[in-house]
Structures are given as C-alpha cells and as structure tokens.
C-alpha cells in the first residue's frame, strides 16, 4: 500500500459493555435539521457522489489528500443552473438530483445550507459563493438572478486582462477561508469568461479534547512497510465505536455534536479498502453510529496532521459521467449566455489541521468557463498515427499506412 494511512487508533476494549461514560457535562443534543420533501434522498445521492469522487481521486494520488464533497456539489450545482440538454442531464444525474426541477434543487440546497450554518453556535462554519465574469461578457440576467437569489453569490465583472482580476479572485478565496487558502488560480486564460466559486470553512473544538500533556512521538507504519515517528495525541475519549472484518471506526463529536469526525482504520491496506469502499458502506457505518446511542470512553491514539491539497478534477468527473461539459463541441451552457462555452476545469483546493483542541478545515471549488476557440483546436501529431492518400472525386484509396517511429 503506497498511500499513507492517516489514522492509528488503539481501542482499549476490555469491559466495553460496562464502560459507557456518565458525564453530567455532556453537551445538549444536536440541533434537528428539517429539510424539504425528497431532500434526504438528495443528500444520500450527493454523499454517493462525494465518496465516488474521493475514491477516484485517492486511488490516483500517492499522497495525503482531502476533498470537500459539499463544496464540489455546490459549485457544480451553480454550473448546472447554466446548462441545458445532455450537458444538464449528465451533471444532474451525476449529482443524484433525479427528477427534481432546477427550482426544487435550488430550494433544497438553500434550506440545507441555511440550517447547517446555524446548527451549532460552538462550531464556526461559513460558506460563500461567487460568480466572476469578464468585462463585456453578456451573461443572461436570469442566470445571475438565480445565483443571487438561491446561492447568495457575490457577483462581479472584472477586467480579466488586468492583474487586479487575479488579485480579486484569489483575495476572495483567502478572505472566505480565513487565509487558509490564499491562492486558487495562477493565471487567467485569454479564453476565460467566467469563474464559479464556492468556499467552505470549518472550525470545531472537540466535545472531548485530547490532553496535550500526553502528546508524544509514536511509531507510525507507512504503506510501503517502513515506519516513522509521528507526533501523536492520546487520551481517554468518549466516542462511538463500530467494527467489521474490513475496518474499525470511531466517531468523535465537535461542540454540541451536530458535527463529528469519523475515523476509519482498515484491517488490511488502505489501497485494498479504498478499492471496495462505496456509498453503501458509508451508509452502513453512519447508520450504526446513528442508531446506537451508546458512547464509550476508550483510549484513542492518532497523529496530529496538517496539510494542503490541490487537484484539478476533470478526469474524475468525466469518469463519473460529466463528459459533455468539458468538450467545446458538445457542451451546452446556453443558460449562461448566447455564446459557445465549455468548462475548462473544475479544481478544488483544501486545507486541514487536526490537533488536540479540534479541527480547522477549508475548501475552495473553482469552475472555469471558457469561450470555445474560433476554428478547430490545434492538431498536434505527437504519437503513432495512420495516414492515407486518396483521389477525392472518386474517393479511390491509393495508399494507407501508419507511422509508429518517424524518421527522415
């Protein structure tokens, strides 16, 4: 296994049946979030999308990584508002919106987000959206109206040829992630006409914090069979616990327990686990946690960690069914403007810091939208190819061949 396992958990399970913690200071119950009809199905499908996106990304990367399914979903739903025909259907189906209308999708999103932001005053969670478009680009008023009304998006036109545009876009990302993601784009393509952006910020304090005095260097076993010393936290912590033959898992809450971290430790290698992990496994695990009200005070040992991650997600999204949007000849973004447009990239930048006190995390999802270039794209013959010679009026084929190793 090449990918680093992020967590090591030592569970002292002796006396498990009698060690449920009785603590008069346990926080109040989580705030109940009430959603529109069909919203639970939407969330289920959105989670499936997020896990599939994570799986496809994780199996292609040999490093620490984190994605935000919620941030990606919001940015792509903003894009969905601008799509038509098969482009719309592909993104709608990928996100799991089924037969919902665009108005129903937007209403579901708005209701969920407003309640998430207010669920726990002990957790700092912030969400922001933006639409930046090129000066002179004629965006349809109905599209901008939907971005403002349903997504509360900041909307602005910028001179994409000026360095100030880059500063504005990156400054917005930094401001809305408390400085944790200071830059998301390095340059603006001459063909770029719009950027759709979502920023998500989270900072939560553990309901039951780790004792800093117990943090020490402990052995962490890497996927390649070697080991290292990692600064690791260790304390008796109130958690929910579940295990199968494939993995063991705990859930540690933040604040008043609306939000939590689920830590999954594979029984075998992380690569093997990721190959088989899917949305149904996530539902099984979280159902076990939700249906079992018992918490247990066990010894939890895990490394502190902090990292940043950046990924262009075009290939993963294409593999999940969002194909037409990325191809100039196929994309239908006609609800945005009366121009030939396509999605040039979908990128996510993330940051996470997990320590004894809690967790700080941030994500920015950026969708780049470009004009379709005039004329065909460059034709670069840089790999083996076939050639033919014919007479055009009769279409008589005179010669046909292939070149695998050119020479002259």
Buried (B, 14 or more C-beta within 10 A) or exposed (E): BEBBBBBBBBBEBEEEEEBEBEEEEBBEEBBEBEEBEBBEBBBBBBBBBBBBBBBBBBEEEEEBBBBBBBBBBBBBBBBBBBBEEBBBBBBBBBBBBEEBEBEBBBBBBBBBBEBBEEBBEBBBBBBBBBBBBBEEBEBBEEBBEBBBEBBEBBBEBBEBEEEEBBEBBBEBBBEBBBEBBEBBBEEBEEBBBBBBBBBBBBBBEBBBBBEEEBBEEBEBEBBEEEEEEBEBBBBBBBBBBBBEEBBBBBBBBBBBBBBBBBBBBBEEBBBEBBEEBEBEBBBEBBEBBEEEEEBBBBBBBBBBBEBBBBBBBBEBBBEBBBBBBBEBEBBBBBBBBEBBBBBBBBBBBBBBBBBBBBBBBBBBBBBBBBBBEEEEEEEEEEEEEEEEEEEEEEEEEEEEEEEEEEEE
